[in-house]
Amino acid sequence: MAWIPAGSFLRGSTWGEVEYAFLMCEDARPGQCRRPWYLIEAPQAEVTLDAFWIDVHEVTNARYQACVDAGACPEREWASCQLWDTGGWRVSLPDEDVAARFGAARQPAVCVTWDNAGAYCRWAGKRLPTEAEWEKAARGPAGWLFPWGNAGVDCDRARHHSPDQEEPGCGVGATAPVGSAPTGMSAYGLMDAAGNASEWVQDFEDPGFYARSPTSNPINDQESAARVVRGGSWASDPSVLRSTSRGGFAPNHHNVYTGFRCAADP
């Protein structure tokens, strides 16, 4: 695990950074992007957190299976795992063999619900990070745009949807074994905080939370229909890989894009 010291950091994006994110999306997917996707990152504010630990790597299939074998985590339902298609969400088809594409021991554990992720973290003596904790660990003390700095996204730094590749996932159409992109490491030592698998965190999703958020150890515990995911996935364009990018899914949603890592108190 990586140690994240107590103190403040800049959470969220300025209005100028919101516009920059929208333009990044338009560059990757012309005509398909919407500014409201990024407006939820504002306003930017200084937030103070207590110290915590966070996993260096996304939880792998091997580690999740150990929890299943111990009787603490449910088996995943690969056959009903969801993918995004042009017509919306759909379950995987038999000939897509999702378990084979995403189920190798060192690939991140995807097709997990928010409850599955929480069950694993409890079994491991940990918990899911809060949204603010995740962002501080990903951004580092300098508040970089991406975990590795302010340089742009490439496949050496993150498994993502690169416009110059025919298939998402840097041409592979799947996640990579965790830690496969060491040049994408964050200043605090996190691997794959951008791309590979997006990650469940504790908070309920609320697009307006930043406008009313406390500035000390914030967490949105006001119940809503979705939980927050952070970090972007193997199928995300570069704008979603920024450390300030926010999104969410219903907690019972399990798809090929979302995994998790755990945090722990000192």
C-alpha positions in Angstrom: 0.0 0.0 0.0 1.0 3.6 -0.5 1.1 6.1 2.4 -0.8 9.3 1.8 0.1 12.0 4.4 -2.4 14.2 6.1 -2.9 17.7 4.7 -4.6 19.7 2.0 -4.8 19.4 -1.8 -6.7 21.0 -4.6 -9.7 18.9 -5.5 -11.6 19.4 -8.7 -11.1 21.5 -11.8 -11.1 25.2 -12.5 -13.6 26.5 -15.1 -10.7 26.7 -17.6 -9.7 23.1 -16.9 -13.4 22.1 -17.4 -13.3 23.6 -20.9 -9.9 22.0 -21.6 -11.4 18.6 -20.7 -14.3 19.2 -23.1 -11.9 20.1 -25.9 -9.8 17.0 -25.2 -12.9 14.9 -25.5 -13.9 16.6 -28.8 -10.4 15.9 -30.2 -10.9 12.2 -29.4 -14.6 11.9 -30.3 -15.7 14.8 -32.4 -19.4 15.7 -32.0 -20.0 13.2 -29.2 -19.0 15.2 -26.1 -21.0 17.3 -23.7 -19.8 20.1 -21.4 -22.0 19.0 -18.5 -20.0 15.8 -18.2 -17.1 17.9 -17.0 -18.9 20.7 -15.1 -19.4 18.4 -12.2 -15.7 18.7 -11.5 -16.1 22.3 -10.4 -15.7 24.4 -8.4 -12.1 23.6 -7.4 -11.4 23.9 -3.7 -8.7 23.2 -1.2 -9.7 20.1 0.8 -8.0 18.7 3.9 -7.7 14.9 4.6 -6.4 12.8 7.4 -3.6 10.4 6.5 -4.5 7.1 5.0 -3.1 4.1 3.1 -4.2 3.0 -0.4 -3.5 0.0 -2.5 -0.7 0.6 -5.0 -2.4 -1.8 -7.5 -6.0 -2.4 -8.5 -7.3 -5.6 -6.9 -6.6 -8.5 -9.2 -8.7 -11.4 -10.2 -6.4 -13.7 -8.2 -6.9 -11.7 -5.1 -10.7 -11.5 -5.6 -10.8 -15.2 -6.1 -9.0 -15.7 -2.8 -11.8 -13.8 -1.2 -14.4 -16.0 -3.0 -12.6 -19.1 -1.9 -12.6 -17.9 1.7 -16.4 -17.5 1.5 -16.3 -13.7 2.0 -17.0 -12.6 -1.6 -19.6 -13.8 -4.1 -18.7 -15.4 -7.3 -18.9 -13.0 -10.3 -21.6 -13.6 -12.9 -19.4 -13.4 -16.0 -22.4 -14.3 -18.3 -24.4 -11.3 -17.2 -21.4 -8.8 -17.2 -22.3 -5.7 -19.1 -20.7 -3.9 -22.0 -21.5 -0.5 -23.7 -22.6 -0.7 -27.3 -23.9 1.9 -29.7 -27.4 1.1 -28.5 -26.6 1.3 -24.8 -25.8 -1.3 -22.1 -26.1 -5.0 -23.0 -24.9 -8.2 -21.4 -22.0 -10.0 -22.9 -22.5 -12.6 -25.6 -21.2 -16.2 -25.4 -18.8 -15.7 -28.3 -17.3 -12.6 -26.7 -15.9 -14.9 -23.9 -15.7 -12.1 -21.3 -14.1 -14.3 -18.7 -11.3 -15.2 -21.0 -10.7 -11.6 -22.0 -10.8 -10.1 -18.5 -10.3 -13.0 -16.1 -6.5 -13.6 -16.1 -4.9 -13.8 -12.6 -3.1 -10.4 -12.8 -5.8 -8.5 -14.7 -7.8 -6.1 -12.5 -11.0 -7.7 -11.1 -13.8 -6.2 -13.2 -17.5 -7.3 -13.4 -17.8 -6.5 -9.7 -20.6 -4.5 -8.1 -20.0 -1.8 -5.5 -21.1 -4.3 -2.8 -18.6 -6.9 -4.2 -15.8 -4.4 -4.0 -16.8 -3.5 -0.4 -17.0 -7.1 0.6 -13.5 -7.7 -0.6 -12.0 -4.7 1.1 -13.6 -5.7 4.4 -12.3 -9.2 4.0 -8.8 -7.7 3.5 -9.2 -5.6 6.6 -9.5 -2.4 4.6 -12.3 -0.2 3.0 -13.1 1.6 -0.2 -11.4 5.0 -0.4 -13.5 8.1 -0.4 -13.7 10.1 -3.6 -11.5 12.8 -2.2 -8.9 10.3 -0.9 -8.8 8.6 -4.4 -8.2 12.0 -6.1 -5.5 13.1 -3.7 -3.6 9.8 -4.1 -3.9 10.0 -7.9 -3.0 13.7 -8.3 -0.1 13.8 -6.0 1.2 16.8 -4.0 1.7 19.0 -7.1 -1.9 18.5 -8.3 -1.0 17.2 -11.7 -3.5 16.8 -14.5 -2.8 13.1 -14.8 -1.2 10.7 -12.2 2.2 10.9 -14.0 2.2 14.7 -14.5 0.8 17.1 -17.1 2.1 15.4 -20.2 -0.5 13.9 -22.5 -1.8 10.3 -22.5 -0.1 7.5 -24.4 -0.2 3.7 -24.2 3.1 3.6 -22.3 1.4 5.5 -19.5 -2.2 4.1 -19.5 -4.3 1.4 -21.1 -7.1 3.5 -22.7 -9.0 4.1 -25.9 -6.5 5.7 -28.2 -7.9 7.3 -31.4 -5.0 5.9 -33.4 -5.9 2.3 -32.5 -8.6 0.3 -34.2 -9.6 -1.3 -30.9 -10.0 0.3 -27.4 -7.5 -0.8 -24.8 -4.6 0.4 -26.8 -5.6 -1.9 -29.6 -6.1 -5.0 -27.4 -9.7 -4.6 -26.5 -9.2 -5.5 -22.8 -7.5 -4.6 -19.6 -3.8 -5.2 -19.0 -2.1 -7.0 -16.0 -1.9 -4.5 -13.2 1.3 -2.5 -13.1 2.0 -2.9 -16.9 2.5 0.8 -17.4 5.2 1.9 -14.9 5.7 5.3 -16.5 2.1 6.1 -15.5 2.8 5.8 -11.8 1.5 8.6 -9.6 3.8 10.7 -7.4 2.5 8.7 -4.4 3.3 5.4 -6.1 -0.1 4.3 -7.4 -0.2 2.2 -10.6 -3.1 2.3 -13.1 -4.8 5.2 -11.4 -5.6 6.3 -15.0 -7.1 3.8 -17.4 -7.1 0.0 -17.3 -10.1 -0.3 -14.9 -12.2 2.6 -13.5 -12.6 2.2 -9.8 -15.4 2.2 -7.3 -15.1 4.6 -4.3 -17.3 5.1 -1.2 -19.3 8.1 -2.2 -22.8 8.4 -3.6 -22.9 10.2 -6.9 -24.2 13.8 -6.9 -23.2 16.2 -9.7 -23.6 19.2 -7.4 -21.7 17.8 -4.4 -18.6 20.0 -4.9 -20.7 23.1 -4.5 -21.8 22.2 -1.0 -19.0 19.9 0.1 -17.3 20.3 3.5 -13.6 21.0 3.1 -12.4 18.5 5.8 -12.5 14.8 5.0 -15.5 15.1 2.7 -17.7 12.2 1.7 -21.0 12.3 0.1 -23.2 10.0 2.2 -26.5 11.3 0.9 -28.2 8.4 -0.8 -28.7 8.5 -4.5 -29.1 6.1 -7.4 -25.4 5.7 -8.1 -22.0 5.4 -6.6 -18.9 7.2 -7.9 -16.3 5.6 -10.0 -12.9 7.3 -10.8 -9.9 6.9 -13.0 -11.3 5.9 -16.5 -10.9 2.5 -18.1 -9.3 0.7 -21.0 -12.2 2.0 -23.1 -12.1 5.7 -22.0 -10.8 8.6 -24.1 -8.0 10.7 -22.6 -10.3 13.3 -21.1 -11.7 10.7 -18.7 -8.2 9.7 -17.5 -7.6 13.0 -15.9 -7.3 12.7 -12.1 -10.3 15.1 -11.6 -12.7 13.2 -13.9 -15.8 11.9 -12.2 -18.5 9.4 -13.1 -20.8 6.9 -11.5 -22.8 3.7 -11.9 -25.7 2.1 -10.0 -24.2 0.1 -7.2 -25.5 -3.2 -8.6 -24.0 -2.5 -12.0 -21.2 -4.9 -13.0 -19.4 -4.3 -16.2 -16.1 -4.9 -18.0 -14.8 -1.4 -17.3 -15.0 -1.1 -13.5 -12.8 -2.6 -10.7 -11.5 -1.1 -7.5 -8.6 -0.7 -5.0 -8.9 -0.5 -1.2 -7.8 2.0 1.4 -7.1 1.7 5.1 -6.8 4.0 8.1 -3.5 4.3 10.0 
